[in-house]
Each structure stands twice: as C-alpha cells, then as structure tokens.
Amino acid sequence: MYISLGTSVYTTPENYAILIQSILELINQNILDGVTWATVLQNETKLPSSFKLSTDDVIPTSNILNNLYPHIYIMKFAPHHGGAGSCHESMYTATPMLILPIAYEQPSNAEQMELNGMSLTLSKFDLKVDDIILRVLRLMNERSFKMNAERMQVLAKFNSKRKHSGADLIEIVMNLAKLNDVKNENNEPEIDNEILLRHWITPDSRMGFIRGNYLDVFGTAVIISIALISSLGYAFYKTIKFAFKRWSLRDGNLRDNSSKLKNE
C-alpha cells in the first residue's frame, strides 16, 4: 500500500499515531505485505514511543521512523503531495484509494473520488484503527472499487494525450521559426508572431469592432426580420381590409334587395 499525505499539509500527531497503528495491524494480520509512506513528519517526539499490537507485540517508534522495520519504508521525498496529483496518478493506474483529506482542495477531491466509486474517505476528526482496517478490507475485497478505477483509468489515459498535442504545438512553432527567412539588421532570425502564427490568429483580431463582434450580421438579420414582419403584417392588413369591404358590399346588396321586395 502506498500512503501519501502531503509535504505541505499536516494532520495531528494523534492521527499519525492512529494511521501507524492501523498499518501495523493490517501487516500483522497479513492483509498487507508492506507500506511505502511519502510524507514529511514533524513533531516526531509527540508520537508514542512504541506501538502495541492486538497480538501484544510491541514495536518501537524509532524503528519505524528510521526504516528499521522491514514492512514500512518512510520516503524523504515524493514527486506529489497527496492532493490532486495523487488522485490523477491513482486514476491513471486504476488504483483504489483510501483518502484522508486535510485541507485546501483535498476534501472536494475526496468527495469526487468517492462519488466515482473508486475510493473511501476517512475523517480527520474521527480517525479510528478499526475503521481504517475495515475500509482497507473493503477496497481490497470489493470488486466494484477496482472496476470503477479501471473505468476512470480509460478517461484519464484518454485526456492525458493532451500533453502530446502540446508537444506537437511546440514542435510546430520551432519548425516554423527555423524555416522563417526574416532576419534583422544583425542577420539574426527575427520572429514576428503575427506572421509566424498567422494561421492560428482568429479573424476577429483583424476586424473592426462591428465586424469582429458580428454586429453587421446581427444588424442585417434584424433589418430583414423587420422587413419580413412588416410585409407580412401589411399583406395581412390588406387581406382583412379587402375581405371586410367585400363583406360590406355583399351585406349592402342583401339589404337593398330585401327592401325592394318589401316595397313590391
């Protein structure tokens, strides 16, 4: 098991003692065969002088801190601090996690990882040995954690290819600069980004405010819309007026005919 609790954020000595006690119990019960711990311990004197296991075995703390205990190795340096970097590494390698969030972005990272089904979270305010052992057993025995980790691995590997895209962009710029024939007065290559990268410059930077913000297009669309609405409105008005006039003439003729019949 690999443990990373950061090199800039620390928890309490009591929590460190509980974690060490949990690790020793897990190793003693043959649940784990070893632990690598990447951290920077401070106030080591506040740790208990020894740890007593459930089997009554006693292990001096100095043996653990000085790497004399064969199943625990405390590293002096690690390339990440247990926050976002550790989450990304675990996703990339499909490794289920047991997270103890301390501060900053770590609580939100822990929540997201647990929602994705590839981790379990511990509380720094209620840390217990039995709880840690139970969660480690769940992570190792329940297939769902590994399956969800493999699902996240696919996404992590797919998105990690963006670094290759970034390298390609750098290579493109270097080659364009090398093939650029423009030189200054000292016969040294002169780089003009507006010329070198002109195929990446968006058209709006070469336009005025009106064209750059498509105000001319919107204005034309508004004018055409107004013209169409006005034309349709005028045509509707003329149609109603014509129909009303025809109805009025017909009604008038009917009245004239009825009056003639009465007179006769």
PyRosetta script that sets phi, psi and omega in degrees:
from pyrosetta import init, pose_from_sequence

init()
pose = pose_from_sequence("MYISLGTSVYTTPENYAILIQSILELINQNILDGVTWATVLQNETKLPSSFKLSTDDVIPTSNILNNLYPHIYIMKFAPHHGGAGSCHESMYTATPMLILPIAYEQPSNAEQMELNGMSLTLSKFDLKVDDIILRVLRLMNERSFKMNAERMQVLAKFNSKRKHSGADLIEIVMNLAKLNDVKNENNEPEIDNEILLRHWITPDSRMGFIRGNYLDVFGTAVIISIALISSLGYAFYKTIKFAFKRWSLRDGNLRDNSSKLKNE")
pose.set_psi(1, 138.0)
pose.set_omega(1, 178.1)
pose.set_phi(2, -106.3)
pose.set_psi(2, 129.9)
pose.set_omega(2, -179.8)
pose.set_phi(3, -116.8)
pose.set_psi(3, 130.0)
pose.set_omega(3, 175.5)
pose.set_phi(4, -137.0)
pose.set_psi(4, 112.3)
pose.set_omega(4, -180.0)
pose.set_phi(5, -115.1)
pose.set_psi(5, 15.6)
pose.set_omega(5, 172.8)
pose.set_phi(6, 92.9)
pose.set_psi(6, 161.2)
pose.set_omega(6, 177.0)
pose.set_phi(7, -116.0)
pose.set_psi(7, -3.0)
pose.set_omega(7, -179.7)
pose.set_phi(8, -118.5)
pose.set_psi(8, -21.4)
pose.set_omega(8, -178.4)
pose.set_phi(9, -117.3)
pose.set_psi(9, 133.4)
pose.set_omega(9, -174.6)
pose.set_phi(10, -123.9)
pose.set_psi(10, 153.8)
pose.set_omega(10, 171.3)
pose.set_phi(11, -107.0)
pose.set_psi(11, -172.5)
pose.set_omega(11, -174.3)
pose.set_phi(12, -81.2)
pose.set_psi(12, 155.9)
pose.set_omega(12, 175.0)
pose.set_phi(13, -57.9)
pose.set_psi(13, -33.5)
pose.set_omega(13, 177.9)
pose.set_phi(14, -62.3)
pose.set_psi(14, -42.0)
pose.set_omega(14, 178.4)
pose.set_phi(15, -66.8)
pose.set_psi(15, -38.7)
pose.set_omega(15, 176.0)
pose.set_phi(16, -60.4)
pose.set_psi(16, -42.0)
pose.set_omega(16, 179.9)
pose.set_phi(17, -63.3)
pose.set_psi(17, -40.9)
pose.set_omega(17, 178.8)
pose.set_phi(18, -64.9)
pose.set_psi(18, -40.8)
pose.set_omega(18, 178.6)
pose.set_phi(19, -63.4)
pose.set_psi(19, -46.0)
pose.set_omega(19, 179.4)
pose.set_phi(20, -62.1)
pose.set_psi(20, -43.0)
pose.set_omega(20, 178.1)
pose.set_phi(21, -59.8)
pose.set_psi(21, -42.1)
pose.set_omega(21, 179.1)
pose.set_phi(22, -63.5)
pose.set_psi(22, -42.5)
pose.set_omega(22, 180.0)
pose.set_phi(23, -62.0)
pose.set_psi(23, -45.9)
pose.set_omega(23, -179.5)
pose.set_phi(24, -61.8)
pose.set_psi(24, -39.7)
pose.set_omega(24, 178.3)
pose.set_phi(25, -65.5)
pose.set_psi(25, -42.3)
pose.set_omega(25, 179.8)
pose.set_phi(26, -63.4)
pose.set_psi(26, -40.5)
pose.set_omega(26, 178.4)
pose.set_phi(27, -69.1)
pose.set_psi(27, -41.7)
pose.set_omega(27, -178.3)
pose.set_phi(28, -65.2)
pose.set_psi(28, -29.2)
pose.set_omega(28, 178.8)
pose.set_phi(29, -90.0)
pose.set_psi(29, 8.7)
pose.set_omega(29, 179.1)
pose.set_phi(30, 61.3)
pose.set_psi(30, 24.3)
pose.set_omega(30, 173.7)
pose.set_phi(31, -79.4)
pose.set_psi(31, -38.5)
pose.set_omega(31, 174.8)
pose.set_phi(32, -119.5)
pose.set_psi(32, 149.6)
pose.set_omega(32, 176.6)
pose.set_phi(33, -101.3)
pose.set_psi(33, -6.6)
pose.set_omega(33, 178.3)
pose.set_phi(34, 174.3)
pose.set_psi(34, 165.4)
pose.set_omega(34, -178.2)
pose.set_phi(35, -139.5)
pose.set_psi(35, 135.6)
pose.set_omega(35, 169.4)
pose.set_phi(36, -111.4)
pose.set_psi(36, 125.0)
pose.set_omega(36, -173.7)
pose.set_phi(37, -117.6)
pose.set_psi(37, 116.9)
pose.set_omega(37, 176.5)
pose.set_phi(38, -101.5)
pose.set_psi(38, 108.2)
pose.set_omega(38, -178.3)
pose.set_phi(39, -163.0)
pose.set_psi(39, 172.3)
pose.set_omega(39, 172.5)
pose.set_phi(40, -122.0)
pose.set_psi(40, 105.5)
pose.set_omega(40, -178.0)
pose.set_phi(41, -80.0)
pose.set_psi(41, 135.1)
pose.set_omega(41, 174.0)
pose.set_phi(42, -125.3)
pose.set_psi(42, 154.4)
pose.set_omega(42, -178.0)
pose.set_phi(43, 54.3)
pose.set_psi(43, 49.7)
pose.set_omega(43, -178.6)
pose.set_phi(44, -63.2)
pose.set_psi(44, -24.0)
pose.set_omega(44, -179.0)
pose.set_phi(45, -67.1)
pose.set_psi(45, -18.5)
pose.set_omega(45, 179.9)
pose.set_phi(46, -81.6)
pose.set_psi(46, -7.5)
pose.set_omega(46, 176.1)
pose.set_phi(47, -77.0)
pose.set_psi(47, 154.2)
pose.set_omega(47, 176.5)
pose.set_phi(48, -63.1)
pose.set_psi(48, 151.5)
pose.set_omega(48, -177.0)
pose.set_phi(49, -69.1)
pose.set_psi(49, -22.7)
pose.set_omega(49, 179.3)
pose.set_phi(50, -156.3)
pose.set_psi(50, 164.7)
pose.set_omega(50, 178.6)
pose.set_phi(51, -121.3)
pose.set_psi(51, 129.6)
pose.set_omega(51, 178.7)
pose.set_phi(52, -104.6)
pose.set_psi(52, 123.0)
pose.set_omega(52, -177.3)
pose.set_phi(53, -85.2)
pose.set_psi(53, 170.8)
pose.set_omega(53, 179.4)
pose.set_phi(54, -65.4)
pose.set_psi(54, -17.9)
pose.set_omega(54, 177.3)
pose.set_phi(55, -91.5)
pose.set_psi(55, 9.0)
pose.set_omega(55, -179.5)
pose.set_phi(56, 72.5)
pose.set_psi(56, 7.1)
pose.set_omega(56, 173.1)
pose.set_phi(57, -72.8)
pose.set_psi(57, 142.5)
pose.set_omega(57, -179.2)
pose.set_phi(58, -115.7)
pose.set_psi(58, 128.3)
pose.set_omega(58, -179.9)
pose.set_phi(59, -120.2)
pose.set_psi(59, 119.4)
pose.set_omega(59, 178.4)
pose.set_phi(60, -63.9)
pose.set_psi(60, 139.9)
pose.set_omega(60, 179.6)
pose.set_phi(61, -64.5)
pose.set_psi(61, -34.5)
pose.set_omega(61, -179.2)
pose.set_phi(62, -61.6)
pose.set_psi(62, -34.7)
pose.set_omega(62, 177.6)
pose.set_phi(63, -63.9)
pose.set_psi(63, -36.5)
pose.set_omega(63, -179.8)
pose.set_phi(64, -71.6)
pose.set_psi(64, -47.5)
pose.set_omega(64, -176.0)
pose.set_phi(65, -68.4)
pose.set_psi(65, -28.2)
pose.set_omega(65, -179.7)
pose.set_phi(66, -95.9)
pose.set_psi(66, 13.9)
pose.set_omega(66, 177.6)
pose.set_phi(67, 59.1)
pose.set_psi(67, 35.2)
pose.set_omega(67, 176.3)
pose.set_phi(68, -95.1)
pose.set_psi(68, -11.7)
pose.set_omega(68, 176.5)
pose.set_phi(69, -88.6)
pose.set_psi(69, 123.6)
pose.set_omega(69, -166.9)
pose.set_phi(70, -67.2)
pose.set_psi(70, -20.0)
pose.set_omega(70, -173.2)
pose.set_phi(71, -99.8)
pose.set_psi(71, -3.7)
pose.set_omega(71, 178.8)
pose.set_phi(72, -128.4)
pose.set_psi(72, 130.8)
pose.set_omega(72, 176.7)
pose.set_phi(73, -127.6)
pose.set_psi(73, 118.9)
pose.set_omega(73, -179.5)
pose.set_phi(74, -95.4)
pose.set_psi(74, 117.5)
pose.set_omega(74, -178.6)
pose.set_phi(75, -83.3)
pose.set_psi(75, 146.6)
pose.set_omega(75, 178.3)
pose.set_phi(76, -86.4)
pose.set_psi(76, -18.7)
pose.set_omega(76, -178.4)
pose.set_phi(77, -150.4)
pose.set_psi(77, 142.1)
pose.set_omega(77, 174.7)
pose.set_phi(78, -139.8)
pose.set_psi(78, 147.8)
pose.set_omega(78, -175.3)
pose.set_phi(79, -76.1)
pose.set_psi(79, 0.7)
pose.set_omega(79, 175.9)
pose.set_phi(80, -146.3)
pose.set_psi(80, 166.3)
pose.set_omega(80, -170.0)
pose.set_phi(81, -108.9)
pose.set_psi(81, 5.7)
pose.set_omega(81, 178.0)
pose.set_phi(82, 91.2)
pose.set_psi(82, 6.5)
pose.set_omega(82, 177.7)
pose.set_phi(83, -98.8)
pose.set_psi(83, -122.0)
pose.set_omega(83, -178.2)
pose.set_phi(84, -61.8)
pose.set_psi(84, -37.8)
pose.set_omega(84, -179.5)
pose.set_phi(85, -60.8)
pose.set_psi(85, -44.1)
pose.set_omega(85, 179.4)
pose.set_phi(86, -65.3)
pose.set_psi(86, -38.5)
pose.set_omega(86, 177.3)
pose.set_phi(87, -62.5)
pose.set_psi(87, -43.5)
pose.set_omega(87, 179.9)
pose.set_phi(88, -64.7)
pose.set_psi(88, -42.6)
pose.set_omega(88, 178.6)
pose.set_phi(89, -62.5)
pose.set_psi(89, -41.9)
pose.set_omega(89, -179.2)
pose.set_phi(90, -66.1)
pose.set_psi(90, -38.9)
pose.set_omega(90, 176.5)
pose.set_phi(91, -65.0)
pose.set_psi(91, -41.6)
pose.set_omega(91, -177.1)
pose.set_phi(92, -65.9)
pose.set_psi(92, -32.9)
pose.set_omega(92, -179.0)
pose.set_phi(93, -100.3)
pose.set_psi(93, 4.2)
pose.set_omega(93, 179.4)
pose.set_phi(94, 56.7)
pose.set_psi(94, 50.2)
pose.set_omega(94, -178.3)
pose.set_phi(95, -110.2)
pose.set_psi(95, 116.6)
pose.set_omega(95, 175.1)
pose.set_phi(96, -59.4)
pose.set_psi(96, 149.7)
pose.set_omega(96, -172.8)
pose.set_phi(97, -124.4)
pose.set_psi(97, 147.0)
pose.set_omega(97, 166.9)
pose.set_phi(98, -114.0)
pose.set_psi(98, 110.2)
pose.set_omega(98, -168.4)
pose.set_phi(99, -107.1)
pose.set_psi(99, 133.4)
pose.set_omega(99, 172.7)
pose.set_phi(100, -115.9)
pose.set_psi(100, 88.1)
pose.set_omega(100, -177.9)
pose.set_phi(101, -69.2)
pose.set_psi(101, 137.8)
pose.set_omega(101, -178.5)
pose.set_phi(102, -108.9)
pose.set_psi(102, -56.1)
pose.set_omega(102, -175.3)
pose.set_phi(103, -161.6)
pose.set_psi(103, -175.0)
pose.set_omega(103, 178.1)
pose.set_phi(104, 56.8)
pose.set_psi(104, -128.3)
pose.set_omega(104, -175.4)
pose.set_phi(105, -86.2)
pose.set_psi(105, -4.3)
pose.set_omega(105, -173.1)
pose.set_phi(106, -62.7)
pose.set_psi(106, -41.7)
pose.set_omega(106, 176.9)
pose.set_phi(107, -59.1)
pose.set_psi(107, -41.4)
pose.set_omega(107, 179.6)
pose.set_phi(108, -69.2)
pose.set_psi(108, -37.9)
pose.set_omega(108, 175.8)
pose.set_phi(109, -61.1)
pose.set_psi(109, -43.8)
pose.set_omega(109, -180.0)
pose.set_phi(110, -62.0)
pose.set_psi(110, -40.6)
pose.set_omega(110, 179.6)
pose.set_phi(111, -64.2)
pose.set_psi(111, -43.2)
pose.set_omega(111, -179.8)
pose.set_phi(112, -65.3)
pose.set_psi(112, -42.1)
pose.set_omega(112, 179.8)
pose.set_phi(113, -64.7)
pose.set_psi(113, -38.5)
pose.set_omega(113, 179.0)
pose.set_phi(114, -70.3)
pose.set_psi(114, -36.7)
pose.set_omega(114, 176.4)
pose.set_phi(115, -64.4)
pose.set_psi(115, -31.8)
pose.set_omega(115, 177.5)
pose.set_phi(116, -78.3)
pose.set_psi(116, -5.1)
pose.set_omega(116, 173.5)
pose.set_phi(117, 78.9)
pose.set_psi(117, 20.0)
pose.set_omega(117, -179.6)
pose.set_phi(118, -118.1)
pose.set_psi(118, 12.8)
pose.set_omega(118, -179.6)
pose.set_phi(119, -155.2)
pose.set_psi(119, 166.1)
pose.set_omega(119, 170.0)
pose.set_phi(120, -127.2)
pose.set_psi(120, 152.8)
pose.set_omega(120, -173.3)
pose.set_phi(121, -117.1)
pose.set_psi(121, 140.2)
pose.set_omega(121, 173.9)
pose.set_phi(122, -104.5)
pose.set_psi(122, 155.4)
pose.set_omega(122, 176.7)
pose.set_phi(123, -104.1)
pose.set_psi(123, 126.8)
pose.set_omega(123, 179.3)
pose.set_phi(124, -69.8)
pose.set_psi(124, -15.4)
pose.set_omega(124, -180.0)
pose.set_phi(125, -90.9)
pose.set_psi(125, -11.8)
pose.set_omega(125, -178.0)
pose.set_phi(126, -145.7)
pose.set_psi(126, 63.7)
pose.set_omega(126, -175.6)
pose.set_phi(127, -92.6)
pose.set_psi(127, 125.1)
pose.set_omega(127, -177.5)
pose.set_phi(128, -133.5)
pose.set_psi(128, 145.1)
pose.set_omega(128, -178.8)
pose.set_phi(129, -62.4)
pose.set_psi(129, -48.5)
pose.set_omega(129, -178.2)
pose.set_phi(130, -61.5)
pose.set_psi(130, -36.6)
pose.set_omega(130, 179.8)
pose.set_phi(131, -66.5)
pose.set_psi(131, -40.8)
pose.set_omega(131, 179.2)
pose.set_phi(132, -64.8)
pose.set_psi(132, -45.6)
pose.set_omega(132, 179.8)
pose.set_phi(133, -60.7)
pose.set_psi(133, -43.3)
pose.set_omega(133, 179.9)
pose.set_phi(134, -61.6)
pose.set_psi(134, -41.9)
pose.set_omega(134, -178.3)
pose.set_phi(135, -71.4)
pose.set_psi(135, -36.9)
pose.set_omega(135, 176.0)
pose.set_phi(136, -62.8)
pose.set_psi(136, -42.4)
pose.set_omega(136, 177.2)
pose.set_phi(137, -60.6)
pose.set_psi(137, -41.1)
pose.set_omega(137, 178.3)
pose.set_phi(138, -63.2)
pose.set_psi(138, -44.7)
pose.set_omega(138, -178.9)
pose.set_phi(139, -62.8)
pose.set_psi(139, -34.7)
pose.set_omega(139, -176.4)
pose.set_phi(140, -85.0)
pose.set_psi(140, -26.8)
pose.set_omega(140, -172.7)
pose.set_phi(141, -104.1)
pose.set_psi(141, -26.8)
pose.set_omega(141, -178.5)
pose.set_phi(142, -87.0)
pose.set_psi(142, 119.4)
pose.set_omega(142, -175.1)
pose.set_phi(143, -63.9)
pose.set_psi(143, -26.6)
pose.set_omega(143, -174.4)
pose.set_phi(144, -61.2)
pose.set_psi(144, -35.1)
pose.set_omega(144, -179.5)
pose.set_phi(145, -64.7)
pose.set_psi(145, -43.4)
pose.set_omega(145, 179.4)
pose.set_phi(146, -67.6)
pose.set_psi(146, -39.5)
pose.set_omega(146, 179.7)
pose.set_phi(147, -64.3)
pose.set_psi(147, -43.7)
pose.set_omega(147, 178.3)
pose.set_phi(148, -66.7)
pose.set_psi(148, -35.5)
pose.set_omega(148, 177.1)
pose.set_phi(149, -64.7)
pose.set_psi(149, -39.8)
pose.set_omega(149, 177.7)
pose.set_phi(150, -67.3)
pose.set_psi(150, -34.3)
pose.set_omega(150, 176.5)
pose.set_phi(151, -64.5)
pose.set_psi(151, -43.4)
pose.set_omega(151, 178.1)
pose.set_phi(152, -69.2)
pose.set_psi(152, -28.2)
pose.set_omega(152, 178.9)
pose.set_phi(153, -62.2)
pose.set_psi(153, -39.8)
pose.set_omega(153, 178.8)
pose.set_phi(154, -59.6)
pose.set_psi(154, -46.1)
pose.set_omega(154, 179.9)
pose.set_phi(155, -66.0)
pose.set_psi(155, -41.2)
pose.set_omega(155, -178.6)
pose.set_phi(156, -64.4)
pose.set_psi(156, -43.1)
pose.set_omega(156, -179.5)
pose.set_phi(157, -68.8)
pose.set_psi(157, -36.2)
pose.set_omega(157, 178.7)
pose.set_phi(158, -64.2)
pose.set_psi(158, -46.4)
pose.set_omega(158, -178.3)
pose.set_phi(159, -73.9)
pose.set_psi(159, -22.9)
pose.set_omega(159, -179.3)
pose.set_phi(160, -69.5)
pose.set_psi(160, -16.8)
pose.set_omega(160, 179.5)
pose.set_phi(161, -68.2)
pose.set_psi(161, -8.7)
pose.set_omega(161, 177.6)
pose.set_phi(162, -62.0)
pose.set_psi(162, -27.2)
pose.set_omega(162, 178.8)
pose.set_phi(163, -64.9)
pose.set_psi(163, -33.2)
pose.set_omega(163, 176.6)
pose.set_phi(164, -67.6)
pose.set_psi(164, -36.9)
pose.set_omega(164, 176.1)
pose.set_phi(165, -63.3)
pose.set_psi(165, -40.7)
pose.set_omega(165, 177.5)
pose.set_phi(166, -62.8)
pose.set_psi(166, -41.1)
pose.set_omega(166, 178.1)
pose.set_phi(167, -65.1)
pose.set_psi(167, -38.0)
pose.set_omega(167, 177.5)
pose.set_phi(168, -62.6)
pose.set_psi(168, -41.0)
pose.set_omega(168, 179.4)
pose.set_phi(169, -63.5)
pose.set_psi(169, -41.5)
pose.set_omega(169, 178.2)
pose.set_phi(170, -62.6)
pose.set_psi(170, -42.0)
pose.set_omega(170, 180.0)
pose.set_phi(171, -65.2)
pose.set_psi(171, -38.0)
pose.set_omega(171, 178.0)
pose.set_phi(172, -61.6)
pose.set_psi(172, -47.2)
pose.set_omega(172, -179.0)
pose.set_phi(173, -62.8)
pose.set_psi(173, -42.2)
pose.set_omega(173, -179.6)
pose.set_phi(174, -62.8)
pose.set_psi(174, -42.4)
pose.set_omega(174, 180.0)
pose.set_phi(175, -69.9)
pose.set_psi(175, -38.2)
pose.set_omega(175, 176.9)
pose.set_phi(176, -63.4)
pose.set_psi(176, -40.3)
pose.set_omega(176, 178.9)
pose.set_phi(177, -66.5)
pose.set_psi(177, -37.2)
pose.set_omega(177, -179.7)
pose.set_phi(178, -67.9)
pose.set_psi(178, -35.1)
pose.set_omega(178, -178.5)
pose.set_phi(179, -88.6)
pose.set_psi(179, 0.7)
pose.set_omega(179, 179.6)
pose.set_phi(180, -76.2)
pose.set_psi(180, 125.9)
pose.set_omega(180, -176.2)
pose.set_phi(181, -90.8)
pose.set_psi(181, -2.3)
pose.set_omega(181, -177.5)
pose.set_phi(182, -75.1)
pose.set_psi(182, 127.5)
pose.set_omega(182, 179.0)
pose.set_phi(183, -127.8)
pose.set_psi(183, 153.4)
pose.set_omega(183, 178.9)
pose.set_phi(184, -87.4)
pose.set_psi(184, -170.8)
pose.set_omega(184, -176.4)
pose.set_phi(185, -67.6)
pose.set_psi(185, -21.1)
pose.set_omega(185, 177.4)
pose.set_phi(186, -91.8)
pose.set_psi(186, 12.2)
pose.set_omega(186, 179.8)
pose.set_phi(187, 62.6)
pose.set_psi(187, 31.8)
pose.set_omega(187, 176.5)
pose.set_phi(188, -105.8)
pose.set_psi(188, 147.2)
pose.set_omega(188, 179.3)
pose.set_phi(189, -57.9)
pose.set_psi(189, 132.0)
pose.set_omega(189, 179.6)
pose.set_phi(190, -113.8)
pose.set_psi(190, 126.7)
pose.set_omega(190, -175.6)
pose.set_phi(191, -102.8)
pose.set_psi(191, 121.8)
pose.set_omega(191, 173.6)
pose.set_phi(192, -115.5)
pose.set_psi(192, 107.7)
pose.set_omega(192, -175.0)
pose.set_phi(193, -59.8)
pose.set_psi(193, -32.7)
pose.set_omega(193, -179.0)
pose.set_phi(194, -67.8)
pose.set_psi(194, -24.5)
pose.set_omega(194, 176.1)
pose.set_phi(195, -93.8)
pose.set_psi(195, -44.2)
pose.set_omega(195, -176.8)
pose.set_phi(196, -64.3)
pose.set_psi(196, -40.0)
pose.set_omega(196, -175.8)
pose.set_phi(197, -111.3)
pose.set_psi(197, 29.7)
pose.set_omega(197, -174.7)
pose.set_phi(198, -64.2)
pose.set_psi(198, -28.0)
pose.set_omega(198, -179.7)
pose.set_phi(199, -76.2)
pose.set_psi(199, -9.6)
pose.set_omega(199, 176.6)
pose.set_phi(200, -103.0)
pose.set_psi(200, -10.6)
pose.set_omega(200, -178.6)
pose.set_phi(201, -78.6)
pose.set_psi(201, 126.3)
pose.set_omega(201, -177.6)
pose.set_phi(202, -69.5)
pose.set_psi(202, 148.5)
pose.set_omega(202, -175.5)
pose.set_phi(203, -60.2)
pose.set_psi(203, -29.2)
pose.set_omega(203, -175.4)
pose.set_phi(204, -63.0)
pose.set_psi(204, -23.5)
pose.set_omega(204, 179.1)
pose.set_phi(205, -72.6)
pose.set_psi(205, -19.0)
pose.set_omega(205, 178.9)
pose.set_phi(206, -98.6)
pose.set_psi(206, 1.8)
pose.set_omega(206, -178.2)
pose.set_phi(207, -108.4)
pose.set_psi(207, 166.3)
pose.set_omega(207, 174.1)
pose.set_phi(208, -77.3)
pose.set_psi(208, -176.4)
pose.set_omega(208, -177.9)
pose.set_phi(209, -64.0)
pose.set_psi(209, -40.9)
pose.set_omega(209, -175.8)
pose.set_phi(210, -69.3)
pose.set_psi(210, -50.8)
pose.set_omega(210, -178.6)
pose.set_phi(211, -72.5)
pose.set_psi(211, -36.0)
pose.set_omega(211, -179.5)
pose.set_phi(212, -64.0)
pose.set_psi(212, -29.7)
pose.set_omega(212, 179.1)
pose.set_phi(213, -103.5)
pose.set_psi(213, 12.9)
pose.set_omega(213, 177.3)
pose.set_phi(214, 58.9)
pose.set_psi(214, 27.7)
pose.set_omega(214, 179.0)
pose.set_phi(215, -67.4)
pose.set_psi(215, -31.6)
pose.set_omega(215, 178.0)
pose.set_phi(216, -66.5)
pose.set_psi(216, -38.9)
pose.set_omega(216, 178.5)
pose.set_phi(217, -66.6)
pose.set_psi(217, -46.7)
pose.set_omega(217, 179.2)
pose.set_phi(218, -62.9)
pose.set_psi(218, -40.5)
pose.set_omega(218, 179.3)
pose.set_phi(219, -62.8)
pose.set_psi(219, -44.1)
pose.set_omega(219, 178.1)
pose.set_phi(220, -62.6)
pose.set_psi(220, -41.8)
pose.set_omega(220, 179.0)
pose.set_phi(221, -63.2)
pose.set_psi(221, -39.6)
pose.set_omega(221, 178.8)
pose.set_phi(222, -65.3)
pose.set_psi(222, -43.8)
pose.set_omega(222, -179.6)
pose.set_phi(223, -63.1)
pose.set_psi(223, -45.1)
pose.set_omega(223, 179.0)
pose.set_phi(224, -62.9)
pose.set_psi(224, -40.8)
pose.set_omega(224, 179.0)
pose.set_phi(225, -63.0)
pose.set_psi(225, -44.0)
pose.set_omega(225, 178.8)
pose.set_phi(226, -62.6)
pose.set_psi(226, -42.2)
pose.set_omega(226, 179.8)
pose.set_phi(227, -63.4)
pose.set_psi(227, -43.2)
pose.set_omega(227, 179.2)
pose.set_phi(228, -64.9)
pose.set_psi(228, -44.4)
pose.set_omega(228, 179.7)
pose.set_phi(229, -63.5)
pose.set_psi(229, -41.4)
pose.set_omega(229, 179.3)
pose.set_phi(230, -64.4)
pose.set_psi(230, -43.0)
pose.set_omega(230, 179.8)
pose.set_phi(231, -63.9)
pose.set_psi(231, -44.6)
pose.set_omega(231, 178.6)
pose.set_phi(232, -64.9)
pose.set_psi(232, -39.3)
pose.set_omega(232, 178.1)
pose.set_phi(233, -64.8)
pose.set_psi(233, -42.2)
pose.set_omega(233, 179.4)
pose.set_phi(234, -65.6)
pose.set_psi(234, -42.2)
pose.set_omega(234, 179.1)
pose.set_phi(235, -64.0)
pose.set_psi(235, -40.0)
pose.set_omega(235, 178.0)
pose.set_phi(236, -64.4)
pose.set_psi(236, -41.6)
pose.set_omega(236, 178.8)
pose.set_phi(237, -62.1)
pose.set_psi(237, -45.9)
pose.set_omega(237, -179.1)
pose.set_phi(238, -64.6)
pose.set_psi(238, -38.2)
pose.set_omega(238, 179.3)
pose.set_phi(239, -64.3)
pose.set_psi(239, -45.0)
pose.set_omega(239, 178.9)
pose.set_phi(240, -64.1)
pose.set_psi(240, -41.3)
pose.set_omega(240, -179.5)
pose.set_phi(241, -64.8)
pose.set_psi(241, -42.5)
pose.set_omega(241, 179.0)
pose.set_phi(242, -64.8)
pose.set_psi(242, -43.6)
pose.set_omega(242, 179.5)
pose.set_phi(243, -64.5)
pose.set_psi(243, -40.0)
pose.set_omega(243, 179.1)
pose.set_phi(244, -64.8)
pose.set_psi(244, -39.5)
pose.set_omega(244, 179.8)
pose.set_phi(245, -66.2)
pose.set_psi(245, -43.2)
pose.set_omega(245, 177.9)
pose.set_phi(246, -62.7)
pose.set_psi(246, -40.1)
pose.set_omega(246, 179.5)
pose.set_phi(247, -66.4)
pose.set_psi(247, -37.5)
pose.set_omega(247, 179.0)
pose.set_phi(248, -66.3)
pose.set_psi(248, -43.1)
pose.set_omega(248, 179.1)
pose.set_phi(249, -64.1)
pose.set_psi(249, -42.1)
pose.set_omega(249, 179.7)
pose.set_phi(250, -64.9)
pose.set_psi(250, -41.4)
pose.set_omega(250, 179.3)
pose.set_phi(251, -65.6)
pose.set_psi(251, -37.7)
pose.set_omega(251, 178.5)
pose.set_phi(252, -66.5)
pose.set_psi(252, -40.6)
pose.set_omega(252, 178.6)
pose.set_phi(253, -64.1)
pose.set_psi(253, -39.4)
pose.set_omega(253, 178.6)
pose.set_phi(254, -63.5)
pose.set_psi(254, -39.0)
pose.set_omega(254, 179.4)
pose.set_phi(255, -66.8)
pose.set_psi(255, -41.4)
pose.set_omega(255, 179.1)
pose.set_phi(256, -63.2)
pose.set_psi(256, -43.4)
pose.set_omega(256, 179.9)
pose.set_phi(257, -63.9)
pose.set_psi(257, -40.2)
pose.set_omega(257, -179.3)
pose.set_phi(258, -67.9)
pose.set_psi(258, -35.7)
pose.set_omega(258, 179.1)
pose.set_phi(259, -69.5)
pose.set_psi(259, -37.4)
pose.set_omega(259, 177.9)
pose.set_phi(260, -63.8)
pose.set_psi(260, -41.6)
pose.set_omega(260, 179.0)
pose.set_phi(261, -62.6)
pose.set_psi(261, -37.8)
pose.set_omega(261, 178.8)
pose.set_phi(262, -67.0)
pose.set_psi(262, -39.6)
pose.set_omega(262, -179.3)
pose.set_phi(263, -66.8)
pose.set_psi(263, -36.6)
pose.set_omega(263, 178.8)
pose.set_phi(264, -68.8)
pose.dump_pdb("model.pdb")
